[in-house]
């Protein structure tokens, strides 16, 4: 009963805000959109790159709860390898395109997996892993949501093997420690595991020259077909089972879509259905919207959703309040300015932006959003605070929260009569996805 009352109050609040003011903001003033140029390149060479998105909380104070979440993109050409490394962060990886061999190591075993588009896997902090593009023609693209365990929002990467630009973390230990740890002379350790020095003896120059090509190519290196075949041995494919594994990858399309019609499909894996997502309290979804179609207005009760545009173009509109982009636009203000902003903060603000591949946008909890596809649009989303989240639609035949309002409350909440409201709601025969231009003339 209490939950129903809260929902009704929320709807009445939205109706009141809508009566106050509605204005619109462009892409530049929109804190919810992160265009692809907001990514910082961490590594790049002829074989690929690793890019890190700007911190979410740098755009707006509304993203304060996302200060410990970072989004990374990995891209590599066919027959290439990201050298072994680990980071001080728990991560969820999703393959956006291409085919990969992903190998995870721990102290007593090794697991390799053949990954394809839509495959998803959790990687615990400080797990040594390496990733290879096993495809002959297609680039590999992987999206990673990372949650640092040391400093909020600060990632640290440790390379097992050293290069000229990125030395091995083993080189940080003293000579005595290394000799004791490996029970071997330091010169042998240096020759086999560490970077050689300029004053190395002549007989070690051959080994240095052989590794020079790798050193110049930094952390993403070329591999041969034979090496790919060696890496593929005993590699497992993603789980297609209805019950997900605690360690094996799963595919976002291994289950039926939770919403589907001729205009689009919505796939989602929640913590309740996957043990890998339970620890992190995250859901992962994949949304496909056909050209000329619309994901109907909806909002999440608890989850903050980070969405990446994988393919296609479109537009999104998000409804919030006027001052939600205040942090980047004006920075710190005195008490009088803050009080003035609070007085106008109840004005409804429409935030809209054009969507292109590589763009990222964030949907805070409780903020209604609608997405329009100008071409076939494919999205990947991570939902933070996923447990007990409920997605409420504001239009459509099914799961429409407005249609659940009782008749006397409709009479009080809306300008039209309850009969007119019901008649209007019934005009939309579709649910979840619909034609974006139903009234357009031929």
C-alpha positions as CSV (number, residue, x, y, z in Angstrom):
1,X,0.0,0.0,0.0
2,X,2.8,2.4,0.9
3,X,4.6,1.7,-2.4
4,X,1.4,2.5,-4.3
5,X,1.1,5.8,-2.4
6,X,4.7,6.7,-3.2
7,X,4.2,6.0,-6.9
8,X,1.0,8.2,-7.0
9,X,2.8,11.0,-5.2
10,X,5.7,10.8,-7.7
11,X,3.3,11.0,-10.6
12,X,1.4,14.0,-9.0
13,X,4.8,15.6,-8.5
14,X,5.7,15.1,-12.2
15,X,2.4,16.6,-13.2
16,X,3.1,19.6,-11.0
17,X,6.6,20.1,-12.4
18,X,5.3,19.9,-15.9
19,X,2.9,22.7,-15.2
20,X,5.7,25.0,-13.9
21,X,8.1,25.1,-16.9
22,X,9.6,23.0,-19.6
23,X,12.8,24.0,-21.4
24,X,15.4,22.3,-23.5
25,X,19.1,22.0,-23.5
26,X,21.5,21.2,-26.4
27,X,24.2,18.6,-26.6
28,X,26.8,21.0,-25.3
29,X,24.8,21.8,-22.2
30,X,23.6,18.3,-21.7
31,X,25.4,16.6,-18.8
32,X,23.8,13.2,-19.6
33,X,25.6,12.7,-22.9
34,X,29.3,11.9,-23.3
35,X,30.3,12.2,-26.9
36,X,33.0,9.8,-28.1
37,X,35.7,12.6,-27.8
38,X,35.2,12.4,-24.1
39,X,37.4,9.3,-24.1
40,X,41.0,9.7,-23.2
41,X,43.5,7.4,-25.1
42,X,45.6,5.4,-22.7
43,X,47.5,3.3,-25.3
44,X,47.5,3.4,-29.0
45,X,49.6,2.0,-31.8
46,X,49.0,0.5,-35.3
47,X,47.5,-2.6,-33.7
48,X,44.7,-0.9,-31.6
49,X,44.0,1.2,-28.6
50,X,42.7,1.4,-25.1
51,X,40.5,4.4,-24.2
52,X,39.1,5.6,-20.9
53,X,35.9,7.7,-20.6
54,X,36.0,10.9,-18.6
55,X,34.9,10.5,-15.0
56,X,31.1,10.7,-14.7
57,X,31.1,12.9,-11.6
58,X,33.1,15.5,-13.5
59,X,30.1,16.4,-15.7
60,X,27.4,16.9,-13.0
61,X,26.8,16.5,-9.3
62,X,24.0,14.1,-10.0
63,X,26.6,11.5,-10.9
64,X,28.2,11.6,-7.5
65,X,27.3,8.0,-6.9
66,X,29.1,7.0,-10.1
67,X,32.5,8.4,-9.0
68,X,33.9,4.9,-8.5
69,X,32.8,3.6,-11.9
70,X,34.9,3.9,-15.0
71,X,34.2,2.9,-18.6
72,X,36.9,1.6,-21.0
73,X,37.0,0.6,-24.6
74,X,39.5,-1.9,-26.1
75,X,40.0,-2.2,-29.8
76,X,42.4,-4.3,-31.8
77,X,43.0,-5.5,-35.3
78,X,42.9,-9.1,-36.4
79,X,45.6,-11.4,-35.0
80,X,46.7,-9.1,-32.2
81,X,47.2,-9.6,-28.4
82,X,46.8,-7.4,-25.4
83,X,49.8,-8.4,-23.2
84,X,49.2,-10.0,-19.8
85,X,48.2,-7.4,-17.1
86,X,45.9,-6.9,-14.2
87,X,44.1,-3.9,-12.7
88,X,43.0,-3.0,-9.2
89,X,39.4,-3.1,-10.1
90,X,36.5,-5.5,-10.5
91,X,35.2,-5.4,-14.1
92,X,32.4,-6.5,-16.4
93,X,33.5,-7.1,-20.0
94,X,31.2,-7.2,-23.0
95,X,32.3,-8.0,-26.6
96,X,30.8,-5.4,-28.9
97,X,32.2,-6.9,-32.2
98,X,34.7,-9.5,-33.4
99,X,35.9,-12.7,-31.9
100,X,38.3,-13.1,-29.0
101,X,40.3,-15.5,-26.9
102,X,40.2,-14.3,-23.3
103,X,42.5,-16.1,-20.8
104,X,42.2,-15.7,-17.1
105,X,44.9,-16.9,-14.7
106,X,45.2,-17.5,-11.0
107,X,47.8,-19.2,-8.8
108,X,46.9,-22.8,-9.7
109,X,45.1,-22.9,-13.0
110,X,44.2,-21.2,-16.3
111,X,40.9,-20.8,-18.1
112,X,40.5,-19.7,-21.7
113,X,37.3,-18.7,-23.4
114,X,36.2,-18.1,-27.0
115,X,34.2,-14.9,-26.9
116,X,31.9,-13.5,-29.6
117,X,29.6,-10.5,-29.9
118,X,27.3,-10.2,-26.8
119,X,29.5,-12.4,-24.6
120,X,29.9,-11.0,-21.1
121,X,32.2,-12.0,-18.2
122,X,33.1,-10.7,-14.8
123,X,36.8,-10.3,-13.9
124,X,37.8,-9.9,-10.3
125,X,40.3,-7.3,-9.2
126,X,44.0,-8.2,-9.6
127,X,43.2,-11.1,-11.9
128,X,45.9,-11.6,-14.5
129,X,44.4,-11.8,-18.0
130,X,45.2,-11.4,-21.6
131,X,43.0,-10.9,-24.7
132,X,43.6,-11.9,-28.3
133,X,41.7,-11.1,-31.5
134,X,41.3,-14.5,-33.2
135,X,39.4,-13.3,-36.2
136,X,41.1,-13.1,-39.6
137,X,39.3,-10.0,-40.8
138,X,37.2,-8.1,-38.2
139,X,38.4,-5.7,-35.6
140,X,37.8,-6.7,-31.9
141,X,35.9,-4.2,-29.7
142,X,35.4,-4.8,-26.0
143,X,33.6,-2.6,-23.5
144,X,34.6,-2.7,-19.8
145,X,32.9,-1.3,-16.8
146,X,35.5,-1.1,-14.0
147,X,35.0,-0.6,-10.3
148,X,38.4,0.3,-8.6
149,X,39.0,-1.2,-5.2
150,X,41.7,1.1,-3.9
151,X,41.0,4.8,-4.7
152,X,37.6,5.8,-6.0
153,X,37.6,6.4,-9.7
154,X,41.4,5.8,-10.0
155,X,42.6,2.8,-12.0
156,X,46.0,1.2,-11.8
157,X,47.3,-1.3,-14.4
158,X,50.2,-3.6,-13.8
159,X,52.0,-5.3,-16.7
160,X,53.6,-8.7,-16.2
161,X,56.0,-8.4,-19.1
162,X,57.9,-5.2,-19.6
163,X,58.1,-2.9,-22.6
164,X,60.1,0.2,-23.3
165,X,57.1,2.4,-22.4
166,X,55.5,0.2,-19.8
167,X,58.1,-1.5,-17.5
168,X,57.2,-4.8,-15.8
169,X,56.2,-4.3,-12.2
170,X,58.8,-7.0,-11.3
171,X,61.5,-4.4,-12.1
172,X,60.4,-2.5,-9.0
173,X,61.8,-5.1,-6.7
174,X,65.4,-5.0,-5.5
175,X,68.1,-7.3,-6.9
176,X,68.3,-9.3,-3.6
177,X,64.5,-9.8,-3.4
178,X,64.4,-11.1,-7.0
179,X,67.4,-13.4,-6.6
180,X,65.8,-14.9,-3.5
181,X,62.3,-15.1,-5.0
182,X,63.5,-16.9,-8.2
183,X,66.5,-18.7,-6.7
184,X,68.6,-17.5,-9.7
185,X,71.3,-14.9,-10.4
186,X,70.0,-11.4,-11.1
187,X,71.6,-11.4,-14.6
188,X,69.5,-14.4,-15.6
189,X,66.3,-12.8,-14.2
190,X,67.1,-9.6,-16.0
191,X,67.8,-11.3,-19.3
192,X,64.6,-13.5,-19.2
193,X,62.0,-11.3,-17.5
194,X,63.1,-7.7,-17.5
195,X,64.2,-5.0,-19.9
196,X,67.9,-5.2,-21.0
197,X,70.1,-2.2,-20.5
198,X,72.3,-0.5,-23.0
199,X,75.5,-1.8,-21.4
200,X,74.4,-5.4,-21.7
201,X,77.0,-7.9,-22.9
202,X,77.1,-8.7,-26.7
203,X,75.7,-12.2,-26.3
204,X,72.5,-10.7,-24.9
205,X,71.9,-8.3,-27.7
206,X,70.4,-11.0,-29.9
207,X,67.7,-11.5,-27.4
208,X,67.1,-7.8,-27.0
209,X,66.8,-7.3,-30.8
210,X,64.3,-10.2,-31.0
211,X,62.2,-8.4,-28.4
212,X,62.7,-5.0,-29.9
213,X,59.7,-5.3,-32.2
214,X,57.4,-6.1,-29.3
215,X,58.9,-3.3,-27.2
216,X,58.2,-0.7,-29.9
217,X,54.6,-1.9,-30.3
218,X,53.9,-1.4,-26.6
219,X,51.0,-3.4,-24.9
220,X,49.2,-4.5,-28.1
221,X,51.3,-6.8,-30.3
222,X,50.9,-8.8,-33.5
223,X,50.6,-12.6,-33.3
224,X,50.8,-15.3,-35.9
225,X,48.0,-17.7,-37.0
226,X,50.0,-20.5,-35.3
227,X,50.1,-18.6,-32.0
228,X,46.3,-18.0,-32.3
229,X,45.7,-21.7,-32.7
230,X,47.9,-22.4,-29.7
231,X,46.0,-20.0,-27.6
232,X,42.7,-21.5,-28.7
233,X,43.5,-25.0,-27.4
234,X,41.0,-26.0,-24.7
235,X,39.2,-22.7,-24.9
236,X,35.5,-22.8,-23.9
237,X,32.6,-21.0,-25.5
238,X,30.2,-18.8,-23.6
239,X,27.4,-20.5,-21.7
240,X,24.1,-20.8,-23.5
241,X,22.5,-22.5,-20.5
242,X,19.5,-21.1,-18.7
243,X,21.4,-21.3,-15.4
244,X,24.5,-19.1,-15.5
245,X,27.9,-20.1,-14.2
246,X,29.8,-18.3,-11.5
247,X,33.0,-18.1,-13.7
248,X,32.1,-18.8,-17.3
249,X,31.0,-16.1,-19.8
250,X,27.4,-15.7,-20.7
251,X,25.7,-14.1,-23.7
252,X,23.2,-11.3,-23.5
253,X,21.0,-13.1,-26.0
254,X,21.1,-16.5,-24.2
255,X,17.6,-15.7,-22.9
256,X,14.5,-14.5,-24.6
257,X,14.1,-10.7,-24.7
258,X,12.2,-9.2,-21.8
259,X,10.4,-6.8,-24.3
260,X,10.0,-7.5,-27.9
261,X,7.8,-6.6,-30.9
262,X,8.4,-5.7,-34.6
263,X,9.9,-2.4,-33.6
264,X,12.6,-3.6,-31.3
265,X,14.1,-6.1,-28.8
266,X,15.3,-5.6,-25.2
267,X,17.6,-8.2,-23.7
268,X,18.6,-8.0,-20.0
269,X,20.5,-10.2,-17.5
270,X,19.9,-9.2,-13.9
271,X,21.7,-10.1,-10.6
272,X,18.9,-12.4,-9.7
273,X,19.6,-14.5,-12.8
274,X,23.4,-14.4,-12.8
275,X,25.8,-15.0,-9.9
276,X,28.6,-13.0,-11.5
277,X,26.4,-9.9,-11.4
278,X,25.2,-10.4,-7.8
279,X,28.4,-9.3,-6.1
280,X,28.6,-6.1,-8.1
281,X,24.8,-5.3,-8.0
282,X,24.8,-4.6,-11.8
283,X,22.5,-5.6,-14.6
284,X,23.6,-5.7,-18.3
285,X,21.3,-5.2,-21.2
286,X,21.3,-5.1,-25.0
287,X,18.7,-3.0,-26.8
288,X,18.0,-3.1,-30.5
289,X,15.7,-0.4,-32.0
290,X,14.7,-0.6,-35.6
291,X,15.0,2.4,-37.9
292,X,12.1,4.8,-37.5
293,X,11.1,3.2,-34.1
294,X,10.9,4.5,-30.6
295,X,11.7,3.0,-27.2
296,X,8.7,4.4,-25.3
297,X,9.2,6.8,-22.3
298,X,10.2,4.9,-19.2
299,X,12.2,5.3,-16.0
300,X,14.1,3.0,-13.6
301,X,13.1,3.0,-9.9
302,X,16.6,2.4,-8.5
303,X,19.2,1.8,-11.2
304,X,21.5,4.3,-12.8
305,X,22.1,3.1,-16.3
306,X,25.3,3.8,-18.4
307,X,24.5,3.2,-22.1
308,X,27.0,2.9,-25.0
309,X,25.9,3.3,-28.6
310,X,27.4,0.3,-30.4
311,X,25.9,0.8,-33.8
312,X,23.5,3.1,-35.6
313,X,22.3,6.6,-35.0
314,X,19.3,8.2,-33.2
315,X,18.2,10.7,-30.6
316,X,17.4,10.5,-27.0
317,X,15.3,12.8,-24.7
318,X,15.7,12.7,-21.0
319,X,13.5,14.7,-18.5
320,X,15.2,16.1,-15.4
321,X,15.5,19.4,-13.6
322,X,17.0,22.6,-14.7
323,X,20.2,22.7,-12.6
324,X,21.4,19.2,-13.1
325,X,24.3,20.3,-15.3
326,X,25.4,23.0,-12.8
327,X,28.8,21.4,-11.9
328,X,30.4,21.7,-15.4
329,X,28.7,24.9,-16.4
330,X,29.4,27.1,-13.4
331,X,31.5,25.3,-10.8
332,X,31.4,26.6,-7.3
333,X,29.1,29.5,-6.4
334,X,28.4,31.4,-3.3
335,X,25.4,30.7,-0.9
336,X,23.1,33.2,-2.5
337,X,23.7,31.8,-6.0
338,X,23.1,28.2,-4.8
339,X,19.9,29.3,-3.0
340,X,18.6,31.0,-6.2
341,X,19.4,27.9,-8.2
342,X,17.4,25.8,-5.7
343,X,14.4,28.0,-6.1
344,X,14.3,27.4,-9.9
345,X,15.4,23.7,-9.7
346,X,11.8,22.5,-9.8
347,X,11.5,23.6,-13.4
348,X,11.3,20.6,-15.8
349,X,14.2,20.4,-18.2
350,X,14.3,18.5,-21.4
351,X,17.8,17.2,-22.2
352,X,18.2,15.9,-25.7
353,X,21.1,14.8,-27.9
354,X,22.0,13.1,-31.2
355,X,23.4,9.6,-30.8
356,X,26.3,8.2,-32.9
357,X,28.5,5.1,-32.5
358,X,30.9,5.4,-29.6
359,X,28.7,7.9,-27.7
360,X,27.8,7.2,-24.0
361,X,24.8,8.5,-22.1
362,X,23.7,8.1,-18.5
363,X,20.1,7.7,-17.3
364,X,19.8,8.5,-13.5
365,X,17.2,6.7,-11.5
366,X,13.8,8.2,-11.7
367,X,14.5,10.2,-14.9
368,X,12.2,9.4,-17.8
369,X,13.9,8.7,-21.1
370,X,12.8,7.9,-24.7
371,X,15.1,6.9,-27.5
372,X,14.3,7.3,-31.2
373,X,16.3,5.4,-33.9
374,X,17.1,7.2,-37.2
375,X,18.8,4.0,-38.3
376,X,19.0,0.5,-36.8
377,X,20.3,1.3,-33.4
378,X,22.1,-1.1,-31.0
379,X,22.9,-0.2,-27.4
380,X,24.7,-1.8,-24.5
381,X,23.8,-0.8,-21.0
382,X,25.2,-1.3,-17.5
383,X,22.7,-0.7,-14.6
384,X,24.2,0.3,-11.2
385,X,22.1,-0.5,-8.1
386,X,20.3,-3.2,-10.0
387,X,18.8,-5.2,-7.2
388,X,15.1,-4.7,-6.9
389,X,15.1,-2.2,-9.7
390,X,11.8,-1.8,-11.5
391,X,11.4,-0.3,-15.0
392,X,8.1,1.7,-15.3
393,X,6.8,2.7,-18.7
394,X,4.8,5.9,-19.1
395,X,3.1,4.9,-22.4
396,X,2.0,1.8,-24.2
397,X,-0.6,-0.9,-23.7
398,X,1.3,-3.0,-21.2
399,X,3.3,-2.2,-18.0
400,X,2.0,1.4,-18.2
401,X,2.2,2.9,-14.7
402,X,-0.1,5.8,-15.5
403,X,-2.9,3.5,-16.5
404,X,-2.9,2.1,-13.0
405,X,-3.9,5.4,-11.4
406,X,-7.4,5.2,-9.9
407,X,-10.2,7.2,-11.6
408,X,-10.7,9.8,-8.8
409,X,-7.0,10.6,-8.8
410,X,-6.9,10.9,-12.6
411,X,-9.7,13.5,-12.2
412,X,-7.5,15.5,-9.8
413,X,-4.1,15.0,-11.4
414,X,-4.8,15.8,-15.1
415,X,-6.7,18.6,-17.0
416,X,-8.8,16.1,-18.9
417,X,-11.5,13.8,-17.4
418,X,-10.6,10.3,-16.4
419,X,-12.5,9.0,-19.4
420,X,-10.5,11.2,-21.7
421,X,-7.2,10.1,-20.0
422,X,-8.2,6.4,-20.5
423,X,-9.2,6.9,-24.1
424,X,-5.8,8.7,-24.8
425,X,-3.8,5.9,-23.1
426,X,-5.6,3.3,-25.2
427,X,-4.6,5.0,-28.5
428,X,-1.2,3.3,-28.3
429,X,-1.7,-0.4,-29.1
430,X,2.0,-1.2,-28.9
431,X,4.1,-1.8,-25.8
432,X,7.8,-0.9,-25.0
433,X,8.6,-0.1,-28.7
434,X,6.5,1.7,-31.2
435,X,6.5,3.6,-34.5
436,X,8.3,6.9,-33.9
437,X,6.2,8.7,-36.6
438,X,2.7,7.2,-36.5
439,X,0.9,10.4,-37.7
440,X,3.3,11.1,-40.6
441,X,1.5,11.3,-43.9
442,X,2.6,9.3,-46.9
